[in-house]
Amino acid sequence: MRLPRPWFRVRRSFWQSLKFAVDGLKFVVAHQRNFRIQLAFGTVVLVLSFFIDFSPVEVLWLVFAVFFVLLGEALNTVVEEMMNVIHPNHDEHVKHVKDAAAGMVLISSVFAVSVGAVVLGRHLFGWRPQVGAAVALAFVAFSVTLGIFGEVENVARKKDSRPRNR
């Protein structure tokens, strides 16, 4: 009698693997509002790249920044879903894991804004790269300041007072 192969050794065709990947993206798009927002902004930026005379390197930076944010958001969704399955009740450790994953998305978003400030600022506003970098630095400082002084937490607490596994 031959035993079935474990799930991790199953050979799948390329098309089966592609279907699973598309199903995962459908899940993220359907269930994550932030992913949809970031996808919309990324689409606008990439469509703009067809109409603005960017250098190939600038286009590459923009594409990388957009996909880096989307990848971070998808990975954040994976972490949140896994933690909800592993520990569905409120737990401080789960909160820390989810917050760290959300922080990863914030870092990727700050990176994307920085790239956008440097690349788009030069073409749309005539900024030198140093001005774009200064705008990006100001954005980073603003984000950190909000986090340090708890304004983000206060706004979030006022908006949503429901208990969650966060």
Secondary structure by P-SEA (a helix, b strand, c coil): cccccccccccccaaaaaaaaaaaaaaaaaccaaaaaaaaaaaaaaaaaacccccaaaaaaaaaaaaaaaaaaaaaaaaaaaaaaacccccaaaaaaaaaaaaaaaaaaaaaaaaaaaaaaaccccccaaaaaaaaaaaaaaaaaaaaaaaaaaaaaaaccccccc
